[in-house]
Amino acid sequence: MERFTISLDEALAKQFDELIAARGYSNRSEAVRDLIRGAIESDRQRDPPAGHCVANLSYVYNHHERELAERLTGLQHDHHDLTVAALHSHLDHDNCLESVILKGSTAAVRQFADALMAERGVRHGKLNVIALEAEQHHAHDEHGAAHVHYRPAR
C-alpha cells in the first residue's frame, strides 16, 4: 500500500466523516479508495468505448405496453453473446424492473444498452459499465482449451 496525506478544512472533514458513517465504512482510507475508483471509472466512461466490460443495465417498463416485453426479450436473445443473466421483478400491477448483466466488448454492450433503452415504453434506463482487462491466455490443464479471463480494471 502506498500512503499519502491530504488536508481538509474542518467543515469538509466533518461532512466526509458523516458520509463515511452513513455508508458504513470502518475508516477513511477505504472511503477514499472507493471515491478514487469511482472517479477513475467515471473518467474512463467518457472515453470512446474500447476493450471489454461487464455491465448492469437496469430499466423499468409497463408490461401492458403493446408487445414491449416480447421486443425486450427478443433484443436479449438477439444479443445472447452479451447477455449473461436477467432479473425480472414486478413492481406493481403494471410496471416491471429488469436488471440485465452484460459482458463483452464495451462498444457492443453500450450499443445494445442504447438500443434497448430507446425502445418506446422503457423508462429509467441506466447502464453501469465496469472496464475489464484481459489476463494471460492459458489452459487449466493439459486437455483444456486456451482461453482468456477478464478481471475488473484497477
C-alpha positions as CSV (number, residue, x, y, z in Angstrom):
1,M,0.0,0.0,0.0
2,E,1.1,3.5,-0.8
3,R,0.3,6.2,1.8
4,F,-0.4,9.8,1.2
5,T,-1.7,12.7,3.3
6,I,-4.5,15.1,2.4
7,S,-5.6,18.3,4.2
8,L,-9.3,19.1,4.6
9,D,-10.9,22.1,6.3
10,E,-12.8,21.3,9.4
11,A,-16.3,21.5,7.7
12,L,-15.4,19.3,4.8
13,A,-13.8,16.7,7.2
14,K,-16.9,16.7,9.3
15,Q,-19.1,16.1,6.2
16,F,-16.8,13.4,5.0
17,D,-16.9,11.6,8.4
18,E,-20.8,11.8,8.3
19,L,-20.7,10.3,4.8
20,I,-18.4,7.5,6.0
21,A,-20.7,6.7,8.9
22,A,-23.8,6.8,6.7
23,R,-22.3,4.4,4.2
24,G,-20.9,2.1,6.8
25,Y,-17.2,2.5,6.2
26,S,-15.0,1.5,9.0
27,N,-12.3,4.0,8.2
28,R,-11.5,7.0,5.9
29,S,-9.0,5.1,3.8
30,E,-11.5,2.7,2.3
31,A,-13.9,5.5,1.6
32,V,-11.1,7.5,-0.1
33,R,-10.2,4.4,-2.2
34,D,-13.8,4.0,-3.3
35,L,-14.0,7.6,-4.2
36,I,-10.8,7.4,-6.3
37,R,-12.0,4.2,-8.0
38,G,-15.3,5.9,-8.8
39,A,-13.6,9.0,-10.2
40,I,-11.3,6.8,-12.4
41,E,-14.2,4.7,-13.7
42,S,-16.2,7.9,-14.3
43,D,-13.4,9.4,-16.3
44,R,-13.0,6.1,-18.2
45,Q,-16.7,6.2,-19.1
46,R,-16.1,9.5,-21.1
47,D,-13.5,7.8,-23.3
48,P,-14.6,6.2,-26.6
49,P,-15.7,2.6,-26.0
50,A,-12.7,0.3,-26.0
51,G,-11.8,-3.1,-24.7
52,H,-14.1,-5.4,-22.8
53,C,-16.5,-4.7,-19.9
54,V,-19.1,-6.2,-17.6
55,A,-22.2,-4.1,-17.1
56,N,-25.5,-3.9,-15.4
57,L,-28.4,-2.5,-17.4
58,S,-31.5,-1.6,-15.3
59,Y,-34.8,-0.3,-16.6
60,V,-38.5,0.0,-15.8
61,Y,-41.2,-0.7,-18.3
62,N,-45.0,-1.2,-18.4
63,H,-45.7,-4.8,-19.3
64,H,-49.1,-3.8,-20.7
65,E,-47.3,-1.7,-23.4
66,R,-48.1,-3.3,-26.7
67,E,-45.6,-6.2,-27.4
68,L,-42.9,-4.4,-25.4
69,A,-42.0,-7.4,-23.2
70,E,-41.6,-9.5,-26.3
71,R,-39.5,-6.9,-28.0
72,L,-37.2,-6.6,-25.0
73,T,-36.8,-10.4,-24.7
74,G,-36.2,-10.6,-28.4
75,L,-33.4,-8.0,-28.1
76,Q,-31.8,-10.0,-25.3
77,H,-32.0,-13.2,-27.4
78,D,-30.6,-11.4,-30.4
79,H,-27.6,-10.5,-28.3
80,H,-27.2,-13.7,-26.3
81,D,-23.5,-13.4,-26.7
82,L,-23.6,-10.3,-24.5
83,T,-26.5,-11.2,-22.1
84,V,-25.2,-13.2,-19.1
85,A,-28.3,-13.1,-16.9
86,A,-31.5,-11.2,-16.4
87,L,-33.6,-10.5,-13.3
88,H,-37.2,-9.6,-13.6
89,S,-39.2,-8.0,-10.8
90,H,-42.9,-7.0,-10.6
91,L,-43.1,-3.5,-9.0
92,D,-46.9,-3.2,-9.2
93,H,-49.8,-4.3,-11.4
94,D,-48.3,-2.5,-14.4
95,N,-44.6,-1.9,-14.0
96,C,-41.6,-4.3,-14.1
97,L,-38.0,-3.7,-13.2
98,E,-35.4,-5.6,-15.2
99,S,-31.7,-5.8,-14.5
100,V,-29.6,-7.4,-17.2
101,I,-26.0,-8.4,-16.7
102,L,-23.9,-7.9,-19.8
103,K,-20.4,-8.9,-20.8
104,G,-18.5,-8.3,-24.0
105,S,-16.8,-5.5,-26.0
106,T,-17.6,-2.2,-24.5
107,A,-18.8,-0.8,-27.8
108,A,-21.2,-3.7,-28.3
109,V,-22.5,-3.5,-24.7
110,R,-23.2,0.2,-25.0
111,Q,-24.8,-0.1,-28.4
112,F,-27.1,-2.9,-27.1
113,A,-28.0,-0.9,-24.0
114,D,-28.7,2.2,-26.0
115,A,-31.0,0.3,-28.4
116,L,-32.9,-1.4,-25.5
117,M,-33.3,1.9,-23.6
118,A,-34.6,3.6,-26.7
119,E,-37.5,1.2,-27.0
120,R,-40.8,3.0,-26.7
121,G,-42.1,2.4,-23.1
122,V,-38.7,1.8,-21.4
123,R,-38.1,4.3,-18.6
124,H,-35.4,4.9,-16.0
125,G,-32.8,3.1,-18.1
126,K,-29.3,3.2,-16.5
127,L,-26.2,1.4,-17.6
128,N,-23.3,0.8,-15.2
129,V,-20.2,-0.2,-17.0
130,I,-17.1,-1.7,-15.4
131,A,-14.0,-1.9,-17.6
132,L,-12.2,-5.3,-17.7
133,E,-8.7,-6.1,-18.6
134,A,-7.5,-9.4,-20.1
135,E,-5.3,-11.8,-18.1
136,Q,-2.9,-14.1,-19.9
137,H,-4.2,-16.7,-22.3
138,H,-3.9,-20.1,-20.6
139,A,-5.5,-23.5,-20.2
140,H,-6.4,-25.0,-16.8
141,D,-4.9,-28.4,-17.6
142,E,-3.2,-30.2,-20.5
143,H,-6.6,-31.1,-22.0
144,G,-8.2,-27.7,-21.7
145,A,-8.6,-25.2,-24.4
146,A,-6.5,-22.0,-24.1
147,H,-8.7,-19.0,-23.2
148,V,-8.7,-15.6,-21.6
149,H,-10.1,-14.5,-18.2
150,Y,-11.2,-10.9,-17.8
151,R,-10.9,-9.1,-14.5
152,P,-12.0,-5.6,-13.4
153,A,-9.5,-3.0,-14.3
154,R,-7.7,-1.5,-11.4
